[in-house]
Amino acid sequence: KIFDESNYFRKLSDKFQQLLASCICNQSCVRSSFFGMSSNFDLATNCCFCFSLATGVIIIATLDLLQGGLTVLLGAACLLAPESFRGHPLAHHLLYNETTIVAVLVMSGIGACSAYFSWCAIRGIRNLDSSLLWKFLLWKAGRAFFFSLLLLSDVWKTFGTSLLGSYLLLFVISTAWRAYLLWVIYSLYEKINTNDASSATDAGILRQDAEERRPIVLP
């Protein structure tokens, strides 16, 4: 009986892994789960009303790349001299004032992942590779969800205190801003992934670059 139960759960785990792998490989399945059909989703036309989508996403990715790189460097410095960085403003901002080995390793790993996916986004825009841009989108969505949960936990802790309004306002503004950035990144991904010259140029991609780097369906 014990053998049958373990075999049953093993088969169930295998089926779940196969389903998860098929969803990751099939981007349309993942997009339908998170965003719905693109035909019912309004796309952004620019970033912050002054930049094109391509320029805006490059700025976002570059800032994340710099932050991730600084986090890794600061983590390495904290591991070499933890007492020197205890209470330091940089450690407070990038490592959340953590100087223990496990915390520094975790935050450095997150910084390395952020730098990697940011580099994927920059390469994806330069090479018009929508799959690289999609990886960056998923990473930003995961981080936005995680930070929203952290802020929501802070809001929950301030219930019944005078700080509730301030933390609630911070939660709303931060969540709305991260959602807007996801909307911009997703819009650029869709415009590149449509394989249409007019959509690529509307997103800030030069028509000549689009035609050289991938087959574009001319209007």
ChimeraX attribute file (.defattr): number of C-alpha atoms within 10 A of each C-alpha:
attribute: neighborCount
match mode: 1-to-1
recipient: residues
	/A:1	6
	/A:2	7
	/A:3	7
	/A:4	9
	/A:5	10
	/A:6	11
	/A:7	12
	/A:8	12
	/A:9	11
	/A:10	12
	/A:11	12
	/A:12	12
	/A:13	12
	/A:14	12
	/A:15	12
	/A:16	12
	/A:17	12
	/A:18	12
	/A:19	12
	/A:20	13
	/A:21	11
	/A:22	13
	/A:23	15
	/A:24	13
	/A:25	11
	/A:26	11
	/A:27	13
	/A:28	13
	/A:29	14
	/A:30	16
	/A:31	17
	/A:32	11
	/A:33	11
	/A:34	10
	/A:35	12
	/A:36	13
	/A:37	12
	/A:38	14
	/A:39	7
	/A:40	8
	/A:41	11
	/A:42	9
	/A:43	17
	/A:44	19
	/A:45	18
	/A:46	19
	/A:47	20
	/A:48	13
	/A:49	9
	/A:50	9
	/A:51	15
	/A:52	21
	/A:53	27
	/A:54	26
	/A:55	17
	/A:56	21
	/A:57	25
	/A:58	21
	/A:59	14
	/A:60	16
	/A:61	24
	/A:62	17
	/A:63	14
	/A:64	20
	/A:65	23
	/A:66	15
	/A:67	17
	/A:68	25
	/A:69	19
	/A:70	18
	/A:71	26
	/A:72	24
	/A:73	14
	/A:74	20
	/A:75	28
	/A:76	15
	/A:77	14
	/A:78	22
	/A:79	16
	/A:80	11
	/A:81	12
	/A:82	16
	/A:83	11
	/A:84	11
	/A:85	20
	/A:86	16
	/A:87	13
	/A:88	11
	/A:89	12
	/A:90	15
	/A:91	19
	/A:92	14
	/A:93	11
	/A:94	20
	/A:95	22
	/A:96	14
	/A:97	17
	/A:98	20
	/A:99	22
	/A:100	12
	/A:101	12
	/A:102	11
	/A:103	15
	/A:104	26
	/A:105	18
	/A:106	13
	/A:107	20
	/A:108	23
	/A:109	16
	/A:110	16
	/A:111	24
	/A:112	20
	/A:113	17
	/A:114	24
	/A:115	24
	/A:116	17
	/A:117	24
	/A:118	29
	/A:119	20
	/A:120	21
	/A:121	30
	/A:122	23
	/A:123	16
	/A:124	21
	/A:125	21
	/A:126	15
	/A:127	15
	/A:128	22
	/A:129	19
	/A:130	22
	/A:131	15
	/A:132	20
	/A:133	28
	/A:134	23
	/A:135	16
	/A:136	26
	/A:137	22
	/A:138	17
	/A:139	16
	/A:140	22
	/A:141	16
	/A:142	12
	/A:143	15
	/A:144	19
	/A:145	14
	/A:146	12
	/A:147	15
	/A:148	18
	/A:149	14
	/A:150	13
	/A:151	18
	/A:152	17
	/A:153	13
	/A:154	16
	/A:155	19
	/A:156	13
	/A:157	13
	/A:158	15
	/A:159	13
	/A:160	8
	/A:161	8
	/A:162	9
	/A:163	13
	/A:164	16
	/A:165	13
	/A:166	11
	/A:167	20
	/A:168	18
	/A:169	12
	/A:170	15
	/A:171	21
	/A:172	13
	/A:173	12
	/A:174	16
	/A:175	18
	/A:176	13
	/A:177	13
	/A:178	18
	/A:179	16
	/A:180	15
	/A:181	20
	/A:182	19
	/A:183	19
	/A:184	23
	/A:185	27
	/A:186	24
	/A:187	22
	/A:188	31
	/A:189	29
	/A:190	18
	/A:191	23
	/A:192	27
	/A:193	17
	/A:194	14
	/A:195	19
	/A:196	17
	/A:197	21
	/A:198	18
	/A:199	20
	/A:200	26
	/A:201	18
	/A:202	18
	/A:203	24
	/A:204	17
	/A:205	23
	/A:206	12
	/A:207	15
	/A:208	10
	/A:209	14
	/A:210	21
	/A:211	16
	/A:212	10
	/A:213	12
	/A:214	12
	/A:215	11
	/A:216	18
	/A:217	11
	/A:218	9
	/A:219	7
